[in-house]
Amino acid sequence: MDLIELRVAATVLSLTVFLGILAWAYAGPQRRRFEDDADIPFLEDQPPGARHARAAAHRPAVSLRVPPHATGRKGQP
């Protein structure tokens, strides 16, 4: 096997891995989870009544708010 065949094999393998990851990301439960995770930054900006029903139903179990002592602000809620 010479260098050109090795490069071709590496390119084909890389393309196959990329397409496999792409298929995994857009298949079934992963797609829904990634869409829900993509909405997380916007959940705090919307009033409670305007949240998307699916995003509101899948809130993270932990708080995403940064405590005041971590930001260096004093006396602000």
BAKOLTI-108925 format. One record per residue (C-alpha): residue number from 1; residue in three letters; z, x, y; chain. Coordinates in nm, 3 decimals, padded with zeros to 5 digits. Layout:
BEGIN
<k NUM | r Ala | up Z | east X | north Y | c A>
...
***
This chain:
BEGIN
<k 1 | r Met | up 00.000 | east 00.000 | north 00.000 | c A>
<k 2 | r Asp | up -00.103 | east 00.154 | north 00.327 | c A>
<k 3 | r Leu | up 00.041 | east 00.095 | north 00.673 | c A>
<k 4 | r Ile | up -00.199 | east -00.188 | north 00.767 | c A>
<k 5 | r Glu | up -00.108 | east -00.391 | north 00.457 | c A>
<k 6 | r Leu | up 00.261 | east -00.336 | north 00.529 | c A>
<k 7 | r Arg | up 00.217 | east -00.463 | north 00.884 | c A>
<k 8 | r Val | up 00.026 | east -00.768 | north 00.761 | c A>
<k 9 | r Ala | up 00.299 | east -00.844 | north 00.507 | c A>
<k 10 | r Ala | up 00.569 | east -00.809 | north 00.775 | c A>
<k 11 | r Thr | up 00.377 | east -01.042 | north 01.009 | c A>
<k 12 | r Val | up 00.326 | east -01.305 | north 00.739 | c A>
<k 13 | r Leu | up 00.693 | east -01.282 | north 00.638 | c A>
<k 14 | r Ser | up 00.806 | east -01.315 | north 01.002 | c A>
<k 15 | r Leu | up 00.584 | east -01.618 | north 01.057 | c A>
<k 16 | r Thr | up 00.715 | east -01.780 | north 00.738 | c A>
<k 17 | r Val | up 01.077 | east -01.725 | north 00.842 | c A>
<k 18 | r Phe | up 01.006 | east -01.860 | north 01.192 | c A>
<k 19 | r Leu | up 00.841 | east -02.175 | north 01.056 | c A>
<k 20 | r Gly | up 01.128 | east -02.224 | north 00.811 | c A>
<k 21 | r Ile | up 01.385 | east -02.206 | north 01.091 | c A>
<k 22 | r Leu | up 01.176 | east -02.444 | north 01.301 | c A>
<k 23 | r Ala | up 01.153 | east -02.695 | north 01.016 | c A>
<k 24 | r Trp | up 01.530 | east -02.668 | north 00.954 | c A>
<k 25 | r Ala | up 01.613 | east -02.724 | north 01.322 | c A>
<k 26 | r Tyr | up 01.401 | east -03.038 | north 01.353 | c A>
<k 27 | r Ala | up 01.494 | east -03.190 | north 01.018 | c A>
<k 28 | r Gly | up 01.744 | east -03.473 | north 00.970 | c A>
<k 29 | r Pro | up 02.106 | east -03.419 | north 01.070 | c A>
<k 30 | r Gln | up 02.048 | east -03.088 | north 01.249 | c A>
<k 31 | r Arg | up 01.812 | east -03.246 | north 01.500 | c A>
<k 32 | r Arg | up 02.061 | east -03.516 | north 01.592 | c A>
<k 33 | r Arg | up 02.345 | east -03.265 | north 01.620 | c A>
<k 34 | r Phe | up 02.140 | east -03.036 | north 01.845 | c A>
<k 35 | r Glu | up 02.041 | east -03.331 | north 02.068 | c A>
<k 36 | r Asp | up 02.407 | east -03.433 | north 02.099 | c A>
<k 37 | r Asp | up 02.509 | east -03.075 | north 02.176 | c A>
<k 38 | r Ala | up 02.239 | east -03.053 | north 02.443 | c A>
<k 39 | r Asp | up 02.401 | east -03.347 | north 02.626 | c A>
<k 40 | r Ile | up 02.747 | east -03.185 | north 02.650 | c A>
<k 41 | r Pro | up 02.696 | east -03.019 | north 02.993 | c A>
<k 42 | r Phe | up 02.599 | east -03.353 | north 03.146 | c A>
<k 43 | r Leu | up 02.881 | east -03.567 | north 03.006 | c A>
<k 44 | r Glu | up 03.127 | east -03.476 | north 03.282 | c A>
<k 45 | r Asp | up 02.876 | east -03.543 | north 03.563 | c A>
<k 46 | r Gln | up 02.820 | east -03.908 | north 03.476 | c A>
<k 47 | r Pro | up 03.056 | east -04.198 | north 03.540 | c A>
<k 48 | r Pro | up 03.222 | east -04.325 | north 03.219 | c A>
<k 49 | r Gly | up 03.014 | east -04.645 | north 03.211 | c A>
<k 50 | r Ala | up 02.681 | east -04.461 | north 03.231 | c A>
<k 51 | r Arg | up 02.722 | east -04.235 | north 02.930 | c A>
<k 52 | r His | up 02.471 | east -04.262 | north 02.652 | c A>
<k 53 | r Ala | up 02.622 | east -04.455 | north 02.361 | c A>
<k 54 | r Arg | up 02.545 | east -04.191 | north 02.099 | c A>
<k 55 | r Ala | up 02.676 | east -03.904 | north 02.313 | c A>
<k 56 | r Ala | up 02.995 | east -04.094 | north 02.395 | c A>
<k 57 | r Ala | up 03.054 | east -04.167 | north 02.027 | c A>
<k 58 | r His | up 03.031 | east -03.798 | north 01.935 | c A>
<k 59 | r Arg | up 03.263 | east -03.640 | north 02.188 | c A>
<k 60 | r Pro | up 03.397 | east -03.300 | north 02.091 | c A>
<k 61 | r Ala | up 03.751 | east -03.292 | north 01.955 | c A>
<k 62 | r Val | up 03.856 | east -03.026 | north 02.207 | c A>
<k 63 | r Ser | up 03.870 | east -03.047 | north 02.585 | c A>
<k 64 | r Leu | up 03.581 | east -02.882 | north 02.767 | c A>
<k 65 | r Arg | up 03.766 | east -02.861 | north 03.097 | c A>
<k 66 | r Val | up 03.875 | east -02.522 | north 03.224 | c A>
<k 67 | r Pro | up 04.244 | east -02.508 | north 03.314 | c A>
<k 68 | r Pro | up 04.312 | east -02.434 | north 03.684 | c A>
<k 69 | r His | up 04.488 | east -02.105 | north 03.608 | c A>
<k 70 | r Ala | up 04.170 | east -01.974 | north 03.438 | c A>
<k 71 | r Thr | up 03.956 | east -02.025 | north 03.750 | c A>
<k 72 | r Gly | up 04.194 | east -01.863 | north 03.994 | c A>
<k 73 | r Arg | up 04.236 | east -02.181 | north 04.201 | c A>
<k 74 | r Lys | up 04.588 | east -02.278 | north 04.293 | c A>
<k 75 | r Gly | up 04.714 | east -02.626 | north 04.368 | c A>
<k 76 | r Gln | up 04.386 | east -02.802 | north 04.291 | c A>
<k 77 | r Pro | up 04.356 | east -03.054 | north 04.006 | c A>
***
